[in-house]
Amino acid sequence: MKAPILLVSACMLTTGAAFAQNNQSDVLQEGISNRATVQQVGRSNSALLEQTKYGNASTEYNVATISQTGNNNTAKLVQEAQAVSNTASIAQNGNDNSAKQTQGNYAYSNSAIIEQNGNSNSATQSQVSPTGNKTNNAALAYQEGNYNVTVQRQFGGNYNTAEVSQYGDNNNVYQLQNGSSNYATIEQIGNHNTADQRQFNGEHSAIIAQTGNGNVHIQDQETRTLRNTATAVAVGDDNYGYQQQASRSNSSEIYQTGNNNYATSVQAGLAYFELGNNYNQTIQTGDYNRAETQQNGMNHVSNIVQHGNNNTATVTQSGRLLQ
C-alpha cells in the first residue's frame, strides 16, 4: 500500500508545480544603485522591468516594484535615460490586467503608482521630459472593477500631481499635464463613465467627481494659461460637462444631480496669459437641463441654477468690468 500512496503524492506535487508555472519575468539593470523587485503569484503573468542608461546619461538610485497576483497579467516598467531617484510601483490583483510605466529623459525624484484590482483593467503612466529636467511629479492610478482604463501623461515640468480612482466597470480616464505645479484629480464610481483633464503651463487645479453611469466630463486648461481652477461634480446618469479655460485666474464650477443634464463653460481673458479673473457656477438638479456659459474678457461673474426638468439657460459675457 505504501507504493501507491507515494505515487499519488508524487503526481500531486508534479501537477501543482505545473499549475503554478508559465510566469515570465525579465529584469535589466544598468547604472548605479538601482533596486528592482518582482513578485508573481498565479500563472501566465509577464513582467518586464528595465533600469537602463542611454549613452552617457546614467540611471541611478531608482526603485521599481512589480507585484502580480492572478493570471494573464502584463506589466512593463521602464526607468531610463538619466532617470535619477525615481520610484515606481505596479500592483495587479486579478486576471488579464495590463500596466505600463515610463520614467526617463532627465526625470528626477518622480513617483508613479498603479494599483488594479479586478479583471481586464489597463493603466499607463508616463513621466518623460522632451527637453530639460522633470522633477517631483506624482502620478497615482487606482482601479477596482473590470475593463477600466487610465492614461496619465506628465511632460516637461515640475511638481505636478495627477490622481485617479475608479470603482466599477468600463470607466475611462485621460490626464495630461505639460507645465509645473498643476493638480488634477478624478474619481469615478459606477459604470461607463468618462473623464478627461488637460493642463498646460502652471498652477492649475482640476477636479472631477462622477457617481453613476454614462457620465462624461472634459476639462481643458489651455496653453498659455496660468492659475485656473475647474471643479465638476455629477451624481446620476448620462450627464455631460465641459470646461475650457484660457488666460489667467479663472474659476468654473459645475454641479449636476439627476440625469441627462448638459453644462458647458468657456472662459477667456483679453489675450493669452492676460488676467481673466472670471467666475461662473452652474447648478443643475433634475433631468434634461441645459446650461451654457461663455465669458470673454475680465472680471465677469455668472451663476446659473436650474431645478426641475427640461430647462435651458445661456449666458454670454464679454468686455471688461472695471473694479
C-alpha positions as CSV (number, residue, x, y, z in Angstrom):
1,M,0.0,0.0,0.0
2,K,2.9,2.3,0.5
3,A,3.9,2.4,-3.1
4,P,0.5,3.7,-4.5
5,I,0.4,6.4,-1.8
6,L,3.9,7.6,-2.7
7,L,2.9,7.5,-6.4
8,V,-0.2,9.6,-5.8
9,S,1.7,12.1,-3.7
10,A,4.4,12.5,-6.4
11,C,1.7,13.1,-9.1
12,M,0.0,15.7,-6.9
13,L,3.3,17.5,-6.5
14,T,4.0,17.4,-10.2
15,T,0.5,18.7,-11.1
16,G,0.8,21.5,-8.6
17,A,4.2,22.6,-9.9
18,A,2.9,22.6,-13.5
19,F,-0.2,24.6,-12.5
20,A,1.9,27.4,-11.0
21,Q,4.3,27.7,-13.9
22,N,4.4,29.8,-17.1
23,N,5.1,33.2,-15.4
24,Q,7.7,35.4,-17.2
25,S,9.9,38.0,-15.5
26,D,12.7,39.9,-17.2
27,V,14.8,42.5,-15.3
28,L,17.6,44.6,-16.9
29,Q,19.7,47.0,-14.8
30,E,22.4,49.4,-15.9
31,G,23.7,52.3,-13.9
32,I,24.3,52.8,-10.2
33,S,22.4,51.7,-7.1
34,N,19.1,50.9,-8.7
35,R,16.7,48.5,-7.0
36,A,14.1,46.2,-8.6
37,T,11.6,43.7,-7.1
38,V,9.2,41.4,-9.0
39,Q,6.7,39.1,-7.3
40,Q,4.3,36.9,-9.3
41,V,1.7,34.5,-7.9
42,G,-0.5,32.7,-10.4
43,R,0.1,31.7,-14.0
44,S,0.9,33.2,-17.4
45,N,1.8,36.5,-15.9
46,S,4.6,38.6,-17.6
47,A,6.7,41.4,-16.2
48,L,9.4,43.5,-17.9
49,L,11.5,45.8,-15.7
50,E,14.2,48.0,-17.2
51,Q,16.5,50.4,-15.4
52,T,18.9,51.4,-18.2
53,K,21.1,54.3,-19.3
54,Y,21.3,55.9,-22.7
55,G,24.8,56.8,-23.9
56,N,26.5,58.8,-21.2
57,A,23.2,59.5,-19.5
58,S,23.3,57.4,-16.4
59,T,20.4,55.9,-14.5
60,E,20.8,56.0,-10.7
61,Y,19.2,55.4,-7.3
62,N,15.8,54.4,-8.7
63,V,13.4,52.0,-7.1
64,A,10.9,49.8,-9.0
65,T,8.4,47.2,-7.9
66,I,6.0,44.9,-9.7
67,S,3.6,42.6,-7.9
68,Q,1.1,40.4,-9.8
69,T,-1.4,38.0,-8.3
70,G,-3.7,36.2,-10.6
71,N,-3.5,35.0,-14.2
72,N,-2.5,36.6,-17.6
73,N,-1.5,39.9,-16.2
74,T,1.2,42.0,-18.0
75,A,3.4,44.8,-16.6
76,K,6.1,46.9,-18.1
77,L,8.2,49.3,-16.0
78,V,10.9,51.4,-17.6
79,Q,13.3,53.9,-15.9
80,E,15.8,55.1,-18.4
81,A,18.0,57.8,-19.9
82,Q,19.2,59.7,-16.8
83,A,16.3,58.8,-14.6
84,V,17.6,59.6,-11.0
85,S,15.9,58.9,-7.6
86,N,12.5,57.9,-9.1
87,T,10.1,55.4,-7.6
88,A,7.6,53.4,-9.5
89,S,5.3,50.5,-8.5
90,I,2.7,48.3,-10.1
91,A,0.3,46.0,-8.2
92,Q,-2.2,43.9,-10.0
93,N,-4.7,41.5,-8.4
94,G,-7.0,39.6,-10.8
95,N,-6.8,38.5,-14.4
96,D,-5.9,39.9,-17.8
97,N,-4.8,43.3,-16.4
98,S,-2.1,45.4,-18.1
99,A,0.1,48.2,-16.8
100,K,2.9,50.3,-18.2
101,Q,5.1,53.0,-16.5
102,T,7.8,55.1,-18.1
103,Q,10.2,57.5,-16.2
104,G,13.0,58.9,-18.2
105,N,14.7,61.6,-20.2
106,Y,16.1,63.6,-17.2
107,A,13.4,62.6,-14.8
108,Y,14.4,63.3,-11.2
109,S,12.6,62.3,-7.9
110,N,9.2,61.4,-9.6
111,S,6.8,58.9,-8.2
112,A,4.3,56.7,-10.1
113,I,1.9,54.2,-8.6
114,I,-0.6,51.8,-10.3
115,E,-2.9,49.5,-8.4
116,Q,-5.5,47.4,-10.1
117,N,-8.0,45.0,-8.5
118,G,-10.3,43.1,-10.9
119,N,-10.1,41.9,-14.5
120,S,-9.1,43.4,-17.8
121,N,-8.1,46.8,-16.5
122,S,-5.5,48.9,-18.2
123,A,-3.3,51.7,-16.8
124,T,-0.5,53.8,-18.4
125,Q,1.7,56.4,-16.8
126,S,4.4,58.4,-18.5
127,Q,6.8,60.9,-16.8
128,V,9.1,61.9,-19.6
129,S,10.6,65.3,-20.5
130,P,11.3,66.0,-24.1
131,T,13.7,68.8,-23.0
132,G,15.1,69.8,-19.7
133,N,14.6,68.2,-16.3
134,K,11.4,66.9,-14.9
135,T,11.3,66.7,-11.1
136,N,9.0,65.9,-8.2
137,N,5.9,64.8,-10.2
138,A,3.5,62.3,-8.8
139,A,1.0,60.1,-10.6
140,L,-1.4,57.7,-8.9
141,A,-3.9,55.4,-10.5
142,Y,-6.2,53.1,-8.6
143,Q,-8.8,50.9,-10.3
144,E,-11.2,48.5,-8.8
145,G,-13.6,46.6,-11.1
146,N,-13.3,45.4,-14.7
147,Y,-12.4,46.9,-18.1
148,N,-11.4,50.2,-16.7
149,V,-8.8,52.4,-18.5
150,T,-6.5,55.1,-17.1
151,V,-3.9,57.1,-19.1
152,Q,-1.7,59.7,-17.2
153,R,1.0,61.7,-19.0
154,Q,3.3,64.2,-17.4
155,F,5.6,66.1,-19.7
156,G,8.2,68.7,-19.3
157,G,7.5,70.3,-15.9
158,N,7.9,70.0,-12.2
159,Y,5.7,69.5,-9.1
160,N,2.6,68.2,-10.9
161,T,0.2,65.8,-9.3
162,A,-2.3,63.5,-11.1
163,E,-4.6,61.2,-9.2
164,V,-7.3,58.8,-10.4
165,S,-9.6,56.5,-8.5
166,Q,-12.2,54.4,-10.4
167,Y,-14.7,51.9,-8.9
168,G,-16.9,49.9,-11.3
169,D,-16.7,48.7,-14.9
170,N,-15.8,50.2,-18.3
171,N,-14.7,53.6,-17.0
172,N,-12.2,55.7,-18.9
173,V,-9.8,58.5,-17.8
174,Y,-7.2,60.6,-19.6
175,Q,-4.9,63.1,-17.8
176,L,-2.3,65.3,-19.5
177,Q,0.0,67.7,-17.6
178,N,2.5,69.8,-19.5
179,G,3.9,72.5,-17.2
180,S,4.6,72.9,-13.5
181,S,2.7,72.9,-10.2
182,N,-0.6,71.6,-11.6
183,Y,-3.0,69.5,-9.7
184,A,-5.6,67.1,-11.3
185,T,-7.8,64.6,-9.6
186,I,-10.6,62.3,-10.9
187,E,-12.9,59.9,-9.0
188,Q,-15.5,57.8,-10.8
189,I,-17.9,55.4,-9.2
190,G,-20.2,53.4,-11.4
191,N,-20.0,52.2,-15.0
192,H,-19.2,53.6,-18.4
193,N,-18.1,57.0,-17.1
194,T,-15.5,59.1,-19.0
195,A,-13.3,61.9,-17.7
196,D,-10.6,64.0,-19.5
197,Q,-8.3,66.6,-18.0
198,R,-5.6,68.6,-19.9
199,Q,-3.4,71.1,-18.2
200,F,-0.7,73.3,-19.8
201,N,1.7,75.8,-18.2
202,G,1.2,76.1,-14.5
203,E,-0.6,76.4,-11.2
204,H,-3.9,75.0,-12.4
205,S,-6.4,72.9,-10.4
206,A,-8.8,70.5,-11.9
207,I,-11.3,68.3,-10.1
208,I,-13.8,65.8,-11.5
209,A,-16.1,63.5,-9.3
210,Q,-18.7,61.4,-11.0
211,T,-21.1,58.9,-9.4
212,G,-23.5,57.0,-11.6
213,N,-23.4,55.6,-15.1
214,G,-22.6,57.0,-18.5
215,N,-21.4,60.4,-17.3
216,V,-18.9,62.4,-19.4
217,H,-16.8,65.4,-18.3
218,I,-13.9,67.3,-20.0
219,Q,-11.7,70.0,-18.5
220,D,-9.3,71.8,-20.8
221,Q,-6.9,74.3,-19.2
222,E,-5.2,75.5,-22.4
223,T,-1.7,76.5,-23.4
224,R,-0.5,80.0,-22.5
225,T,-2.6,80.0,-19.3
226,L,-2.0,80.2,-15.6
227,R,-3.7,79.7,-12.2
228,N,-7.1,78.5,-13.4
229,T,-9.5,76.4,-11.3
230,A,-12.1,73.9,-12.6
231,T,-14.4,71.8,-10.5
232,A,-17.1,69.4,-11.6
233,V,-19.4,67.0,-9.6
234,A,-22.0,64.8,-11.2
235,V,-24.4,62.4,-9.4
236,G,-26.7,60.5,-11.7
237,D,-26.6,59.0,-15.2
238,D,-25.7,60.3,-18.6
239,N,-24.7,63.8,-17.6
240,Y,-22.3,65.9,-19.7
241,G,-20.0,68.7,-18.7
242,Y,-17.3,70.7,-20.5
243,Q,-15.0,73.4,-19.1
244,Q,-12.4,75.3,-21.1
245,Q,-10.2,78.0,-19.6
246,A,-7.7,80.4,-21.3
247,S,-5.8,83.4,-19.9
248,R,-5.2,83.6,-16.1
249,S,-7.0,83.2,-12.8
250,N,-10.4,82.0,-14.0
251,S,-12.7,79.8,-11.9
252,S,-15.5,77.5,-13.1
253,E,-17.8,75.1,-11.1
254,I,-20.4,72.7,-12.4
255,Y,-22.7,70.6,-10.1
256,Q,-25.2,68.2,-11.6
257,T,-27.6,66.0,-9.7
258,G,-30.0,64.0,-11.9
259,N,-29.9,62.5,-15.4
260,N,-29.1,63.7,-18.9
261,N,-28.1,67.2,-17.9
262,Y,-25.7,69.2,-20.1
263,A,-23.5,72.1,-18.9
264,T,-20.6,73.9,-20.6
265,S,-18.3,76.8,-19.6
266,V,-15.8,78.7,-21.8
267,Q,-13.6,81.3,-20.2
268,A,-11.1,83.5,-22.0
269,G,-9.3,86.7,-21.0
270,L,-8.5,89.6,-23.3
271,A,-5.4,87.6,-24.5
272,Y,-3.3,84.6,-23.6
273,F,-1.6,85.0,-20.3
274,E,-3.6,88.1,-19.6
275,L,-5.7,88.3,-16.5
276,G,-9.2,86.9,-16.9
277,N,-10.5,86.7,-13.3
278,N,-13.8,85.4,-14.5
279,Y,-16.0,83.2,-12.3
280,N,-19.0,81.1,-13.1
281,Q,-21.1,78.4,-11.4
282,T,-23.8,76.1,-12.8
283,I,-26.0,74.0,-10.5
284,Q,-28.5,71.6,-12.1
285,T,-30.9,69.5,-10.1
286,G,-33.3,67.4,-12.2
287,D,-33.3,65.9,-15.7
288,Y,-32.6,67.1,-19.2
289,N,-31.5,70.6,-18.2
290,R,-29.1,72.5,-20.4
291,A,-26.8,75.4,-19.4
292,E,-24.1,77.2,-21.5
293,T,-21.8,80.0,-20.2
294,Q,-19.3,81.9,-22.2
295,Q,-17.1,84.6,-20.7
296,N,-14.7,86.7,-22.8
297,G,-12.7,89.5,-21.1
298,M,-12.2,90.3,-17.5
299,N,-13.9,90.3,-14.1
300,H,-17.2,88.6,-15.1
301,V,-19.4,86.7,-12.7
302,S,-22.2,84.3,-13.8
303,N,-24.5,82.0,-11.7
304,I,-27.0,79.5,-13.3
305,V,-29.3,77.5,-11.0
306,Q,-31.7,75.0,-12.6
307,H,-34.2,73.0,-10.5
308,G,-36.6,70.7,-12.4
309,N,-36.6,69.3,-15.9
310,N,-36.0,70.5,-19.4
311,N,-34.8,73.9,-18.5
312,T,-32.4,75.9,-20.8
313,A,-30.1,78.8,-20.0
314,T,-27.5,80.6,-21.9
315,V,-25.1,83.3,-20.6
316,T,-22.7,85.3,-22.7
317,Q,-20.4,88.0,-21.2
318,S,-17.8,90.0,-23.0
319,G,-15.6,93.0,-22.4
320,R,-14.0,94.3,-19.2
321,L,-15.8,95.0,-16.0
322,L,-13.8,97.7,-14.2
323,Q,-13.3,97.2,-10.4
